[in-house]
Amino acid sequence: MKGLILKDIYCLRTRIMTYVLTLVAALVIGILISLSSEYGNLKLDVFMGEDTSVSEDDMAAYEMILGGATFLAILLPLGVGFDGIMTFHMDEKANFGDVLRTMPVKPLEIVLARFSTAYGFLLTGYISSVLIALLISPVVEVFTLGEMIHAGTVMTCALAVGLGVVCCALFMWKKKTCEYIFIGVFLGAYAIFAIAIVTLSNRYGDQVDAIMNTFMDKVKILFENSLVWLIPVALLMTVVCFFVSVLIVKRKGRGVR
């Protein structure tokens, strides 16, 4: 199993370099947020101008700009969490399944090696997200350190569940089939969302702005409310996906990897 993990890490060496560059970009964003909040255009009195009377709309715009930049800096490292599953494609392209059939490894070891690689990437992204939150928390007044870590934790839990489902799908089908399924689901969801927005806009006009503001308020739940219960749920779903993957490998044979 250790050999499989080392093989995955070697195959993902270019992805690891991409992750390092992504982390550097996230750190740069965090530093820019820190400097802008303290000295630059994102400083509250500079953003609002000389007018001492600050309206609720101006304050909301300020919080949205600074909050959006903060949210991006925190979530950017998490985006590389799915890079670990690229070894599925590399194995398929190199016909590694034929080699794997000759190796004395059990289905449990195959799945454990793949999950270790995939979730190792995600965990590294989460740790990087926490470090960035620590960096920018002293100067970002829109969110506290606890709220930023909370948001990163919630998104990591969501990604962990999604990663488990994707691993199950990739063990079950070939990468190309999974791509068609995921793209179809994404385009379908996007089409439904776009049609709903256009329909509401034609029917209710300005009320769509109120709907979008309500949506933004719901997004703030990621920061402000306690969603710690998602951690055990994500762990449970990950374990379920793990054992489902083991059953798939047992049924299809070791060559699925």
C-alpha positions as a Python dict, from the first residue, in 0.01 Angstrom:
ca = {
    (1, 'M'): (0, 0, 0),
    (2, 'K'): (287, 238, 79),
    (3, 'G'): (421, 175, -268),
    (4, 'L'): (86, 275, -420),
    (5, 'I'): (83, 597, -220),
    (6, 'L'): (440, 679, -321),
    (7, 'K'): (349, 608, -683),
    (8, 'D'): (53, 848, -657),
    (9, 'I'): (267, 1119, -501),
    (10, 'Y'): (526, 1080, -778),
    (11, 'C'): (255, 1099, -1045),
    (12, 'L'): (113, 1409, -880),
    (13, 'R'): (444, 1592, -854),
    (14, 'T'): (334, 1851, -1111),
    (15, 'R'): (5, 1892, -924),
    (16, 'I'): (198, 1947, -605),
    (17, 'M'): (390, 2229, -773),
    (18, 'T'): (56, 2373, -888),
    (19, 'Y'): (-65, 2354, -529),
    (20, 'V'): (244, 2539, -408),
    (21, 'L'): (179, 2815, -662),
    (22, 'T'): (-187, 2826, -557),
    (23, 'L'): (-83, 2859, -194),
    (24, 'V'): (153, 3142, -284),
    (25, 'A'): (-130, 3316, -470),
    (26, 'A'): (-361, 3276, -169),
    (27, 'L'): (-92, 3413, 62),
    (28, 'V'): (-43, 3711, -171),
    (29, 'I'): (-417, 3779, -163),
    (30, 'G'): (-411, 3754, 215),
    (31, 'I'): (-118, 3995, 241),
    (32, 'L'): (-284, 4241, 1),
    (33, 'I'): (-604, 4226, 205),
    (34, 'S'): (-405, 4291, 521),
    (35, 'L'): (-215, 4585, 373),
    (36, 'S'): (-522, 4734, 203),
    (37, 'S'): (-730, 4703, 520),
    (38, 'E'): (-461, 4874, 724),
    (39, 'Y'): (-316, 5131, 485),
    (40, 'G'): (-482, 5119, 142),
    (41, 'N'): (-813, 5152, -39),
    (42, 'L'): (-989, 4892, 176),
    (43, 'K'): (-935, 5096, 489),
    (44, 'L'): (-1281, 5198, 605),
    (45, 'D'): (-1229, 5575, 620),
    (46, 'V'): (-1055, 5574, 280),
    (47, 'F'): (-1327, 5361, 122),
    (48, 'M'): (-1606, 5581, 256),
    (49, 'G'): (-1433, 5910, 174),
    (50, 'E'): (-1443, 6224, 382),
    (51, 'D'): (-1816, 6197, 444),
    (52, 'T'): (-1858, 6102, 807),
    (53, 'S'): (-2217, 5984, 756),
    (54, 'V'): (-2198, 5625, 639),
    (55, 'S'): (-2516, 5478, 496),
    (56, 'E'): (-2615, 5115, 537),
    (57, 'D'): (-2571, 5060, 162),
    (58, 'D'): (-2214, 5194, 171),
    (59, 'M'): (-2129, 4976, 469),
    (60, 'A'): (-2284, 4674, 301),
    (61, 'A'): (-2079, 4740, -14),
    (62, 'Y'): (-1761, 4771, 193),
    (63, 'E'): (-1830, 4449, 378),
    (64, 'M'): (-1913, 4269, 52),
    (65, 'I'): (-1586, 4374, -116),
    (66, 'L'): (-1364, 4297, 181),
    (67, 'G'): (-1561, 3987, 275),
    (68, 'G'): (-1547, 3854, -81),
    (69, 'A'): (-1171, 3899, -100),
    (70, 'T'): (-1132, 3733, 239),
    (71, 'F'): (-1356, 3444, 136),
    (72, 'L'): (-1148, 3393, -180),
    (73, 'A'): (-821, 3391, 13),
    (74, 'I'): (-955, 3130, 255),
    (75, 'L'): (-1115, 2902, -2),
    (76, 'L'): (-846, 2916, -272),
    (77, 'P'): (-622, 2653, -106),
    (78, 'L'): (-921, 2420, -68),
    (79, 'G'): (-968, 2416, -444),
    (80, 'V'): (-665, 2192, -488),
    (81, 'G'): (-827, 1925, -270),
    (82, 'F'): (-957, 1746, -578),
    (83, 'D'): (-613, 1728, -741),
    (84, 'G'): (-551, 1402, -558),
    (85, 'I'): (-806, 1218, -773),
    (86, 'M'): (-609, 1293, -1089),
    (87, 'T'): (-422, 966, -1031),
    (88, 'F'): (-738, 786, -1146),
    (89, 'H'): (-691, 943, -1487),
    (90, 'M'): (-316, 878, -1486),
    (91, 'D'): (-367, 510, -1399),
    (92, 'E'): (-631, 474, -1668),
    (93, 'K'): (-411, 641, -1929),
    (94, 'A'): (-109, 425, -1839),
    (95, 'N'): (-313, 100, -1812),
    (96, 'F'): (-192, 62, -1456),
    (97, 'G'): (-480, -177, -1389),
    (98, 'D'): (-296, -447, -1583),
    (99, 'V'): (6, -401, -1360),
    (100, 'L'): (-204, -392, -1045),
    (101, 'R'): (-353, -733, -1119),
    (102, 'T'): (-6, -883, -1079),
    (103, 'M'): (55, -716, -741),
    (104, 'P'): (-26, -889, -409),
    (105, 'V'): (-250, -612, -275),
    (106, 'K'): (-599, -636, -130),
    (107, 'P'): (-897, -423, -237),
    (108, 'L'): (-893, -256, 103),
    (109, 'E'): (-531, -149, 50),
    (110, 'I'): (-608, -16, -298),
    (111, 'V'): (-893, 202, -172),
    (112, 'L'): (-702, 309, 139),
    (113, 'A'): (-406, 422, -73),
    (114, 'R'): (-629, 621, -308),
    (115, 'F'): (-827, 784, -24),
    (116, 'S'): (-503, 865, 159),
    (117, 'T'): (-373, 1052, -145),
    (118, 'A'): (-699, 1233, -218),
    (119, 'Y'): (-780, 1336, 137),
    (120, 'G'): (-416, 1418, 207),
    (121, 'F'): (-440, 1690, -56),
    (122, 'L'): (-765, 1819, 93),
    (123, 'L'): (-624, 1821, 447),
    (124, 'T'): (-318, 2012, 329),
    (125, 'G'): (-546, 2268, 166),
    (126, 'Y'): (-745, 2305, 489),
    (127, 'I'): (-431, 2361, 696),
    (128, 'S'): (-318, 2624, 445),
    (129, 'S'): (-660, 2791, 471),
    (130, 'V'): (-627, 2812, 849),
    (131, 'L'): (-278, 2962, 820),
    (132, 'I'): (-406, 3230, 582),
    (133, 'A'): (-691, 3307, 822),
    (134, 'L'): (-434, 3353, 1099),
    (135, 'L'): (-236, 3587, 874),
    (136, 'I'): (-520, 3823, 783),
    (137, 'S'): (-732, 3804, 1099),
    (138, 'P'): (-554, 4090, 1287),
    (139, 'V'): (-657, 4350, 1028),
    (140, 'V'): (-979, 4216, 872),
    (141, 'E'): (-1265, 4358, 1075),
    (142, 'V'): (-1548, 4205, 873),
    (143, 'F'): (-1487, 3854, 1010),
    (144, 'T'): (-1321, 3725, 1324),
    (145, 'L'): (-1057, 3452, 1319),
    (146, 'G'): (-1310, 3202, 1451),
    (147, 'E'): (-1559, 3292, 1177),
    (148, 'M'): (-1299, 3252, 902),
    (149, 'I'): (-1184, 2914, 1035),
    (150, 'H'): (-1549, 2815, 1071),
    (151, 'A'): (-1616, 2897, 704),
    (152, 'G'): (-1309, 2703, 592),
    (153, 'T'): (-1413, 2405, 805),
    (154, 'V'): (-1767, 2403, 665),
    (155, 'M'): (-1643, 2416, 306),
    (156, 'T'): (-1385, 2145, 379),
    (157, 'C'): (-1661, 1919, 514),
    (158, 'A'): (-1866, 1976, 199),
    (159, 'L'): (-1563, 1905, -21),
    (160, 'A'): (-1480, 1593, 181),
    (161, 'V'): (-1824, 1447, 113),
    (162, 'G'): (-1802, 1542, -254),
    (163, 'L'): (-1455, 1390, -278),
    (164, 'G'): (-1579, 1061, -136),
    (165, 'V'): (-1866, 1048, -386),
    (166, 'V'): (-1630, 1127, -675),
    (167, 'C'): (-1390, 852, -567),
    (168, 'C'): (-1678, 602, -562),
    (169, 'A'): (-1783, 713, -909),
    (170, 'L'): (-1428, 687, -1046),
    (171, 'F'): (-1390, 336, -903),
    (172, 'M'): (-1723, 244, -1066),
    (173, 'W'): (-1683, 408, -1408),
    (174, 'K'): (-1408, 533, -1632),
    (175, 'K'): (-1298, 893, -1604),
    (176, 'K'): (-1463, 993, -1932),
    (177, 'T'): (-1800, 855, -1821),
    (178, 'C'): (-1772, 1037, -1487),
    (179, 'E'): (-1689, 1360, -1667),
    (180, 'Y'): (-2004, 1333, -1876),
    (181, 'I'): (-2213, 1268, -1565),
    (182, 'F'): (-2062, 1553, -1361),
    (183, 'I'): (-2075, 1801, -1649),
    (184, 'G'): (-2437, 1706, -1716),
    (185, 'V'): (-2532, 1756, -1352),
    (186, 'F'): (-2346, 2089, -1335),
    (187, 'L'): (-2497, 2224, -1657),
    (188, 'G'): (-2842, 2107, -1552),
    (189, 'A'): (-2815, 2282, -1215),
    (190, 'Y'): (-2678, 2597, -1380),
    (191, 'A'): (-2959, 2598, -1638),
    (192, 'I'): (-3223, 2560, -1368),
    (193, 'F'): (-3067, 2845, -1169),
    (194, 'A'): (-3042, 3073, -1475),
    (195, 'I'): (-3399, 3001, -1586),
    (196, 'A'): (-3525, 3065, -1234),
    (197, 'I'): (-3345, 3402, -1215),
    (198, 'V'): (-3472, 3512, -1559),
    (199, 'T'): (-3827, 3404, -1476),
    (200, 'L'): (-3824, 3582, -1141),
    (201, 'S'): (-3671, 3893, -1298),
    (202, 'N'): (-3942, 3910, -1566),
    (203, 'R'): (-4219, 3853, -1317),
    (204, 'Y'): (-4107, 4042, -1008),
    (205, 'G'): (-3852, 4293, -1140),
    (206, 'D'): (-3670, 4469, -858),
    (207, 'Q'): (-3764, 4199, -610),
    (208, 'V'): (-3487, 3985, -759),
    (209, 'D'): (-3237, 4215, -585),
    (210, 'A'): (-3407, 4139, -257),
    (211, 'I'): (-3386, 3768, -335),
    (212, 'M'): (-3013, 3792, -410),
    (213, 'N'): (-2955, 3992, -91),
    (214, 'T'): (-3137, 3720, 99),
    (215, 'F'): (-2910, 3465, -70),
    (216, 'M'): (-2602, 3660, 43),
    (217, 'D'): (-2741, 3665, 397),
    (218, 'K'): (-2766, 3286, 381),
    (219, 'V'): (-2404, 3264, 264),
    (220, 'K'): (-2302, 3451, 580),
    (221, 'I'): (-2425, 3151, 778),
    (222, 'L'): (-2097, 2986, 677),
    (223, 'F'): (-1920, 3240, 895),
    (224, 'E'): (-2162, 3334, 1170),
    (225, 'N'): (-2357, 3024, 1274),
    (226, 'S'): (-2231, 2713, 1441),
    (227, 'L'): (-2221, 2429, 1190),
    (228, 'V'): (-1982, 2208, 1385),
    (229, 'W'): (-2231, 1921, 1349),
    (230, 'L'): (-2119, 1897, 985),
    (231, 'I'): (-1784, 1752, 1095),
    (232, 'P'): (-1919, 1415, 1222),
    (233, 'V'): (-2163, 1402, 928),
    (234, 'A'): (-1876, 1453, 682),
    (235, 'L'): (-1666, 1189, 859),
    (236, 'L'): (-1956, 942, 850),
    (237, 'M'): (-2022, 1004, 481),
    (238, 'T'): (-1651, 965, 405),
    (239, 'V'): (-1642, 630, 584),
    (240, 'V'): (-1952, 518, 393),
    (241, 'C'): (-1793, 620, 61),
    (242, 'F'): (-1475, 436, 160),
    (243, 'F'): (-1649, 105, 223),
    (244, 'V'): (-1867, 145, -86),
    (245, 'S'): (-1545, 189, -285),
    (246, 'V'): (-1404, -129, -129),
    (247, 'L'): (-1716, -320, -236),
    (248, 'I'): (-1684, -179, -589),
    (249, 'V'): (-1319, -287, -613),
    (250, 'K'): (-1404, -635, -483),
    (251, 'R'): (-1682, -668, -739),
    (252, 'K'): (-1490, -529, -1038),
    (253, 'G'): (-1146, -662, -951),
    (254, 'R'): (-817, -497, -862),
    (255, 'G'): (-770, -362, -1212),
    (256, 'V'): (-1018, -78, -1151),
    (257, 'R'): (-744, 131, -998),
}
